[in-house]
């Protein structure tokens, strides 16, 4: 997988990968380091979707995320998830339904966990990490947009990391889209407690970074606008 320049000086750290196996169904890489720098290139726009691992197949949220990922893949976006079950599987399933023979359409970036052993069956290219640190770093390097759907503690970690990187401008021109009421309430909570008149803990403009939406159509509108700008800057 190629990586678009995101960090200062238009270079990114590119993970060193060891390919474990490749078939007509899936490519699997083990990431053993992430410290080399080189200019990056990428032919397609990549969207990372973060969400709960606990939602079961057929659930209302599951179906909505699958349909959203399919619509984004039909726009020629590649879809990246954590490669596990739940919302991650839903997104990979939607992406894999579009152009099944193209093995980079549906990507999973995994981490070794004792309770999540297997990559979900809809991942076409899988990357395996030993630590959360390198995995999160990989997400940032590989993504042109982030979509955060309902999730738990791990999803909060991913969302907050991207939010801060955008805040300090280590990542730029990259939409962070919060989908659903729970994320709207998080932003409201942040404004209430961090912009308190007794002592300001953040800047008001920090809360303009995440784009809060309620529907898949709104997500698609945000990603479509960003992708069009990306294509103008990266002609094929």
DODREN-393551 format. One record per residue: residue number from 1; residue in three letters; x, y, z of N, C-alpha, C in turn. Coordinates in pm, whole numbers, plus 50000, padded with zeros to 5 digits. Layout:
REM DODREN-393551
NODE     n   res    n.px    n.py    n.pz   ca.px   ca.py   ca.pz    c.px    c.py    c.pz
NODE   NUM   ala       X       Y       Z       X       Y       Z       X       Y       Z
...
//
This chain:
REM DODREN-393551
NODE     n   res    n.px    n.py    n.pz   ca.px   ca.py   ca.pz    c.px    c.py    c.pz
NODE     1   unk   50083   49881   50000   50000   50000   50000   50087   50124   50000
NODE     2   unk   50047   50224   49922   50120   50349   49919   50064   50447   50020
NODE     3   unk   50142   50551   50048   50102   50645   50151   50113   50788   50101
NODE     4   unk   50006   50862   50118   50005   51001   50080   50083   51084   50182
NODE     5   unk   50157   51188   50138   50228   51272   50233   50132   51345   50325
NODE     6   unk   50155   51336   50454   50067   51397   50548   50142   51486   50646
NODE     7   unk   50266   51450   50675   50338   51519   50780   50419   51633   50720
NODE     8   unk   50482   51709   50803   50561   51823   50757   50673   51777   50664
NODE     9   unk   50706   51864   50570   50809   51839   50470   50764   51733   50369
NODE    10   unk   50635   51697   50374   50577   51605   50274   50649   51471   50269
NODE    11   unk   50683   51419   50383   50736   51285   50395   50657   51212   50505
NODE    12   unk   50653   51081   50493   50587   51002   50595   50675   50884   50633
NODE    13   unk   50649   50832   50752   50717   50711   50793   50646   50592   50731
NODE    14   unk   50718   50511   50662   50657   50399   50591   50688   50269   50665
NODE    15   unk   50585   50196   50710   50612   50072   50780   50688   49971   50695
NODE    16   unk   50785   49905   50754   50853   49792   50690   50760   49672   50702
NODE    17   unk   50736   49605   50590   50639   49496   50592   50702   49366   50545
NODE    18   unk   50663   49258   50608   50701   49125   50563   50573   49056   50518
NODE    19   unk   50569   49016   50393   50448   48951   50346   50443   48808   50398
NODE    20   unk   50331   48771   50460   50316   48636   50512   50261   48542   50406
NODE    21   unk   50157   48588   50337   50110   48509   50224   50022   48595   50135
NODE    22   unk   50004   48549   50011   49917   48617   49916   49844   48511   49836
NODE    23   unk   49713   48531   49823   49633   48442   49741   49542   48528   49655
NODE    24   unk   49451   48466   49581   49359   48545   49500   49248   48606   49586
NODE    25   unk   49252   48581   49717   49149   48633   49807   49202   48737   49903
NODE    26   unk   49329   48724   49946   49378   48814   50051   49529   48823   50047
NODE    27   unk   49579   48943   50083   49722   48964   50110   49736   48993   50259
NODE    28   unk   49836   48933   50322   49859   48955   50465   50004   48996   50485
NODE    29   unk   50024   49107   50558   50157   49157   50589   50175   49161   50740
NODE    30   unk   50294   49134   50785   50331   49160   50925   50420   49284   50927
NODE    31   unk   50380   49384   51002   50455   49509   51012   50556   49496   51125
NODE    32   unk   50684   49511   51092   50789   49488   51192   50859   49615   51235
NODE    33   unk   50836   49727   51164   50895   49854   51203   50822   49965   51132
NODE    34   unk   50837   50088   51181   50771   50201   51116   50855   50326   51133
NODE    35   unk   50977   50321   51084   51065   50434   51109   51133   50491   50984
NODE    36   unk   51121   50426   50870   51187   50479   50750   51104   50592   50691
NODE    37   unk   51170   50689   50633   51103   50802   50571   51125   50800   50420
NODE    38   unk   51019   50833   50346   51032   50847   50202   50912   50928   50151
NODE    39   unk   50924   50994   50036   50807   51058   49977   50701   50953   49947
NODE    40   unk   50575   50992   49953   50468   50895   49937   50385   50922   49813
NODE    41   unk   50322   50818   49762   50233   50828   49647   50116   50734   49670
NODE    42   unk   50002   50771   49611   49886   50683   49623   49791   50713   49508
NODE    43   unk   49732   50609   49451   49645   50626   49336   49499   50644   49375
NODE    44   unk   49460   50596   49492   49320   50604   49533   49307   50671   49669
NODE    45   unk   49193   50731   49689   49159   50799   49815   49121   50693   49918
NODE    46   unk   49176   50705   50039   49155   50605   50144   49076   50663   50260
NODE    47   unk   48973   50590   50301   48888   50631   50413   48900   50527   50525
NODE    48   unk   48942   50570   50643   48942   50482   50760   48810   50497   50833
NODE    49   unk   48750   50385   50869   48625   50384   50944   48652   50318   51080
NODE    50   unk   48630   50394   51187   48649   50346   51324   48512   50319   51386
NODE    51   unk   48499   50207   51459   48373   50177   51526   48383   50053   51612
NODE    52   unk   48276   50022   51679   48272   49914   51778   48299   49777   51717
NODE    53   unk   48369   49694   51795   48390   49554   51757   48276   49464   51807
NODE    54   unk   48183   49520   51884   48084   49437   51954   47949   49426   51884
NODE    55   unk   47929   49506   51781   47800   49504   51711   47791   49380   51624
NODE    56   unk   47680   49310   51632   47666   49184   51560   47614   49205   51418
NODE    57   unk   47649   49110   51332   47605   49114   51193   47453   49116   51188
NODE    58   unk   47397   49202   51104   47252   49214   51094   47193   49323   51181
NODE    59   unk   47272   49375   51277   47227   49486   51359   47204   49610   51273
NODE    60   unk   47115   49699   51320   47084   49822   51244   47210   49903   51215
NODE    61   unk   47298   49919   51317   47422   49992   51297   47512   49921   51196
NODE    62   unk   47520   49789   51208   47603   49709   51118   47561   49733   50973
NODE    63   unk   47432   49722   50947   47383   49737   50810   47410   49877   50756
NODE    64   unk   47394   49977   50843   47416   50115   50798   47563   50138   50761
NODE    65   unk   47655   50084   50841   47798   50102   50813   47838   50023   50688
NODE    66   unk   47785   49903   50672   47813   49824   50550   47769   49901   50426
NODE    67   unk   47648   49958   50431   47596   50031   50315   47678   50158   50289
NODE    68   unk   47721   50225   50395   47804   50344   50380   47937   50309   50314
NODE    69   unk   48001   50204   50362   48130   50163   50305   48115   50122   50159
NODE    70   unk   48006   50055   50128   47983   50016   49988   47970   50141   49900
NODE    71   unk   47896   50240   49948   47878   50362   49870   48011   50435   49851
NODE    72   unk   48095   50438   49953   48225   50502   49940   48315   50424   49844
NODE    73   unk   48309   50291   49850   48389   50210   49758   48342   50230   49614
NODE    74   unk   48213   50249   49595   48161   50274   49461   48208   50408   49407
NODE    75   unk   48251   50499   49498   48313   50626   49458   48462   50608   49428
NODE    76   unk   48510   50483   49432   48650   50447   49410   48739   50482   49529
NODE    77   unk   48681   50482   49649   48760   50494   49772   48798   50355   49820
NODE    78   unk   48919   50342   49873   48955   50222   49946   48916   50241   50092
NODE    79   unk   48872   50133   50158   48821   50139   50294   48917   50068   50387
NODE    80   unk   48953   50136   50496   49045   50082   50596   48972   50071   50729
NODE    81   unk   48989   49958   50796   48934   49939   50931   49040   49871   51018
NODE    82   unk   49001   49843   51141   49088   49767   51229   49089   49618   51200
NODE    83   unk   49011   49575   51101   49016   49436   51056   48945   49336   51143
NODE    84   unk   48880   49382   51250   48813   49291   51343   48665   49275   51313
NODE    85   unk   48589   49233   51415   48445   49210   51398   48365   49340   51412
NODE    86   unk   48234   49327   51419   48148   49441   51447   48144   49541   51333
NODE    87   unk   48155   49670   51370   48149   49776   51269   48263   49764   51169
NODE    88   unk   48378   49715   51215   48492   49697   51125   48457   49596   51015
NODE    89   unk   48398   49485   51055   48358   49385   50957   48252   49441   50862
NODE    90   unk   48160   49519   50917   48056   49576   50833   48117   49662   50723
NODE    91   unk   48212   49747   50760   48276   49834   50661   48355   49752   50559
NODE    92   unk   48429   49653   50605   48504   49569   50512   48411   49491   50419
NODE    93   unk   48297   49446   50473   48201   49373   50390   48148   49462   50278
NODE    94   unk   48108   49584   50313   48057   49675   50211   48160   49705   50103
NODE    95   unk   48285   49726   50146   48391   49756   50050   48423   49637   49961
NODE    96   unk   48427   49518   50020   48465   49398   49945   48361   49361   49840
NODE    97   unk   48237   49407   49857   48134   49378   49758   48156   49453   49627
NODE    98   unk   48241   49556   49632   48269   49637   49514   48403   49593   49456
NODE    99   unk   48403   49544   49335   48527   49503   49267   48604   49401   49352
NODE   100   unk   48547   49282   49376   48610   49183   49465   48750   49141   49422
NODE   101   unk   48784   49152   49296   48915   49110   49250   49026   49207   49281
NODE   102   unk   48992   49327   49327   49092   49429   49360   49123   49418   49509
NODE   103   unk   49239   49365   49544   49266   49324   49681   49306   49436   49775
NODE   104   unk   49306   49561   49729   49333   49672   49819   49209   49755   49848
NODE   105   unk   49093   49709   49803   48970   49785   49825   48928   49780   49972
NODE   106   unk   48948   49665   50036   48903   49642   50173   49024   49603   50257
NODE   107   unk   49068   49696   50344   49195   49681   50417   49168   49670   50567
NODE   108   unk   49247   49586   50633   49239   49574   50779   49376   49595   50841
NODE   109   unk   49386   49684   50939   49511   49708   51012   49491   49654   51153
NODE   110   unk   49549   49540   51180   49521   49464   51302   49628   49484   51408
NODE   111   unk   49591   49450   51532   49686   49443   51642   49663   49311   51714
NODE   112   unk   49768   49251   51766   49755   49126   51838   49679   49147   51968
NODE   113   unk   49564   49082   51984   49485   49087   52107   49444   48945   52143
NODE   114   unk   49443   48912   52272   49408   48776   52311   49264   48738   52282
NODE   115   unk   49174   48840   52269   49032   48810   52251   48984   48842   52110
NODE   116   unk   49073   48885   52020   49037   48905   51879   49150   48846   51795
NODE   117   unk   49138   48719   51765   49249   48648   51702   49248   48657   51550
NODE   118   unk   49131   48661   51490   49123   48644   51345   49079   48773   51276
NODE   119   unk   49138   48797   51162   49092   48906   51077   48956   48868   51021
NODE   120   unk   48868   48965   51004   48734   48930   50956   48740   48883   50810
NODE   121   unk   48642   48805   50766   48652   48738   50634   48641   48831   50515
NODE   122   unk   48611   48959   50537   48594   49051   50425   48715   49140   50401
NODE   123   unk   48820   49121   50480   48944   49196   50459   49020   49133   50342
NODE   124   unk   49061   49216   50247   49135   49168   50131   49286   49189   50146
NODE   125   unk   49326   49295   50217   49467   49319   50249   49477   49343   50399
NODE   126   unk   49553   49260   50468   49562   49268   50613   49705   49303   50655
NODE   127   unk   49715   49393   50753   49843   49431   50814   49837   49397   50961
NODE   128   unk   49938   49329   51012   49938   49282   51150   50045   49356   51230
NODE   129   unk   50003   49417   51341   50093   49492   51428   50102   49426   51565
NODE   130   unk   50215   49447   51630   50234   49397   51765   50185   49496   51871
NODE   131   unk   50183   49625   51838   50149   49726   51937   50042   49821   51884
NODE   132   unk   49965   49880   51977   49867   49981   51940   49935   50104   51881
NODE   133   unk   50053   50137   51932   50122   50258   51888   50150   50253   51738
NODE   134   unk   50212   50145   51692   50245   50138   51550   50119   50123   51465
NODE   135   unk   50019   50055   51519   49892   50041   51445   49825   50177   51425
NODE   136   unk   49815   50256   51531   49754   50388   51520   49832   50477   51424
NODE   137   unk   49967   50466   51433   50052   50542   51341   50022   50503   51197
NODE   138   unk   50004   50376   51173   49976   50325   51039   49844   50382   50986
NODE   139   unk   49741   50386   51071   49613   50445   51030   49633   50588   50980
NODE   140   unk   49710   50666   51055   49730   50806   51020   49801   50818   50886
NODE   141   unk   49902   50738   50865   49979   50745   50742   49898   50699   50620
NODE   142   unk   49806   50608   50643   49737   50544   50530   49608   50612   50489
NODE   143   unk   49562   50714   50562   49425   50763   50545   49419   50905   50491
NODE   144   unk   49318   50927   50407   49287   51061   50357   49164   51119   50426
NODE   145   unk   49090   51036   50497   48973   51082   50574   48945   50979   50682
NODE   146   unk   48882   51025   50790   48845   50938   50901   48696   50954   50928
NODE   147   unk   48627   50841   50936   48485   50840   50969   48469   50760   51097
NODE   148   unk   48411   50822   51200   48396   50759   51330   48249   50730   51354
NODE   149   unk   48214   50603   51360   48077   50560   51385   48068   50514   51531
NODE   150   unk   47949   50482   51581   47938   50446   51723   48037   50337   51764
NODE   151   unk   48099   50357   51878   48199   50263   51927   48228   50284   52074
NODE   152   unk   48320   50204   52126   48354   50207   52268   48487   50276   52295
NODE   153   unk   48559   50224   52395   48682   50287   52442   48787   50292   52332
NODE   154   unk   48803   50184   52257   48903   50183   52151   48871   50284   52043
NODE   155   unk   48743   50299   52011   48703   50397   51911   48729   50539   51961
NODE   156   unk   48704   50563   52090   48733   50694   52148   48882   50724   52136
NODE   157   unk   48967   50625   52165   49112   50644   52154   49150   50685   52012
NODE   158   unk   49098   50614   51913   49131   50644   51773   49083   50784   51734
NODE   159   unk   48960   50817   51774   48905   50947   51739   48983   51060   51803
NODE   160   unk   49019   51044   51931   49090   51151   52001   49232   51169   51946
NODE   161   unk   49296   51060   51906   49430   51071   51849   49427   51153   51720
NODE   162   unk   49331   51121   51632   49322   51194   51506   49285   51339   51532
NODE   163   unk   49194   51362   51625   49153   51499   51658   49272   51582   51703
NODE   164   unk   49356   51525   51790   49471   51602   51837   49572   51627   51726
NODE   165   unk   49596   51528   51642   49691   51548   51532   49643   51658   51437
NODE   166   unk   49513   51667   51417   49459   51777   51337   49472   51910   51412
NODE   167   unk   49451   51905   51543   49462   52026   51624   49601   52088   51615
NODE   168   unk   49704   52005   51623   49842   52057   51622   49900   52060   51480
NODE   169   unk   49815   52028   51381   49850   52037   51239   49964   51944   51199
NODE   170   unk   49976   51831   51269   50063   51725   51221   49993   51649   51108
NODE   171   unk   49862   51659   51103   49781   51610   50991   49697   51727   50943
NODE   172   unk   49689   51744   50811   49614   51857   50755   49528   51811   50639
NODE   173   unk   49429   51893   50606   49341   51868   50489   49283   51727   50491
NODE   174   unk   49245   51682   50611   49194   51546   50629   49067   51551   50712
NODE   175   unk   48952   51521   50654   48827   51529   50730   48822   51426   50843
NODE   176   unk   48771   51471   50958   48739   51383   51070   48588   51393   51089
NODE   177   unk   48516   51288   51053   48370   51292   51051   48316   51207   51167
NODE   178   unk   48242   51271   51257   48177   51202   51368   48032   51175   51329
NODE   179   unk   47992   51047   51334   47858   51008   51290   47775   50965   51410
NODE   180   unk   47668   51039   51435   47576   50998   51539   47574   51087   51661
NODE   181   unk   47469   51070   51738   47443   51155   51854   47550   51143   51960
NODE   182   unk   47607   51023   51979   47704   51006   52088   47825   51096   52067
NODE   183   unk   47866   51117   51942   47983   51201   51916   47947   51349   51924
NODE   184   unk   47827   51384   51884   47782   51523   51904   47786   51558   52053
NODE   185   unk   47740   51465   52136   47738   51489   52280   47879   51498   52337
NODE   186   unk   47972   51425   52278   48112   51435   52322   48166   51575   52294
NODE   187   unk   48137   51628   52177   48183   51763   52143   48118   51866   52236
NODE   188   unk   47989   51849   52265   47920   51939   52357   47983   51932   52495
NODE   189   unk   48014   51810   52541   48080   51792   52671   48215   51863   52673
NODE   190   unk   48290   51850   52565   48420   51915   52559   48408   52066   52567
NODE   191   unk   48313   52121   52493   48294   52267   52498   48255   52313   52638
NODE   192   unk   48167   52236   52702   48120   52274   52834   48232   52279   52936
NODE   193   unk   48319   52178   52934   48420   52166   53038   48555   52228   53000
NODE   194   unk   48586   52236   52872   48717   52287   52831   48715   52435   52796
NODE   195   unk   48595   52489   52773   48584   52632   52744   48514   52704   52859
NODE   196   unk   48525   52647   52977   48462   52704   53095   48521   52841   53125
NODE   197   unk   48435   52935   53166   48480   53071   53194   48579   53078   53310
NODE   198   unk   48580   52975   53394   48673   52975   53508   48816   52945   53466
NODE   199   unk   48833   52888   53348   48967   52857   53299   48959   52781   53169
NODE   200   unk   49003   52843   53061   48993   52781   52929   49101   52675   52912
NODE   201   unk   49058   52552   52880   49150   52439   52867   49177   52402   52721
NODE   202   unk   49105   52462   52630   49125   52437   52487   49084   52563   52414
NODE   203   unk   49113   52568   52285   49076   52682   52202   48939   52656   52138
NODE   204   unk   48856   52758   52127   48724   52737   52065   48731   52673   51926
NODE   205   unk   48834   52711   51848   48844   52656   51713   48875   52506   51712
NODE   206   unk   48926   52452   51824   48952   52309   51831   48824   52228   51811
NODE   207   unk   48711   52287   51849   48585   52214   51841   48518   52229   51704
NODE   208   unk   48584   52301   51615   48538   52307   51476   48602   52198   51392
NODE   209   unk   48699   52125   51449   48772   52024   51372   48684   51905   51334
NODE   210   unk   48620   51838   51429   48534   51726   51389   48407   51776   51320
NODE   211   unk   48368   51706   51216   48246   51737   51143   48138   51641   51192
NODE   212   unk   48041   51691   51265   47937   51606   51323   47820   51594   51228
NODE   213   unk   47783   51469   51197   47671   51443   51106   47584   51334   51165
NODE   214   unk   47465   51319   51107   47372   51217   51154   47344   51108   51051
NODE   215   unk   47369   51134   50924   47327   51040   50819   47443   51001   50728
NODE   216   unk   47426   50887   50661   47526   50840   50565   47538   50937   50448
NODE   217   unk   47427   50998   50409   47429   51093   50297   47520   51212   50330
NODE   218   unk   47517   51257   50455   47604   51367   50495   47750   51325   50493
NODE   219   unk   47778   51203   50536   47915   51152   50529   47964   51152   50385
NODE   220   unk   47882   51099   50296   47920   51089   50155   47947   51228   50097
NODE   221   unk   47865   51326   50135   47887   51462   50085   48023   51516   50129
NODE   222   unk   48058   51494   50256   48187   51542   50309   48303   51472   50237
NODE   223   unk   48293   51340   50225   48402   51264   50163   48413   51298   50015
NODE   224   unk   48301   51315   49948   48303   51347   49805   48374   51480   49781
NODE   225   unk   48343   51581   49861   48409   51711   49846   48559   51700   49870
NODE   226   unk   48597   51628   49976   48739   51611   50007   48810   51532   49899
NODE   227   unk   48746   51427   49850   48808   51343   49746   48827   51423   49617
NODE   228   unk   48729   51506   49581   48743   51588   49460   48863   51682   49472
NODE   229   unk   48882   51739   49589   48999   51824   49611   49127   51744   49601
NODE   230   unk   49126   51623   49660   49242   51534   49656   49276   51498   49511
NODE   231   unk   49174   51466   49431   49199   51431   49292   49256   51548   49213
NODE   232   unk   49212   51669   49245   49266   51786   49178   49414   51806   49210
NODE   233   unk   49452   51768   49330   49592   51783   49373   49678   51665   49333
NODE   234   unk   49613   51550   49302   49686   51427   49267   49631   51370   49138
NODE   235   unk   49649   51439   49025   49595   51386   48899   49658   51252   48864
NODE   236   unk   49579   51162   48812   49628   51028   48779   49700   51029   48645
//
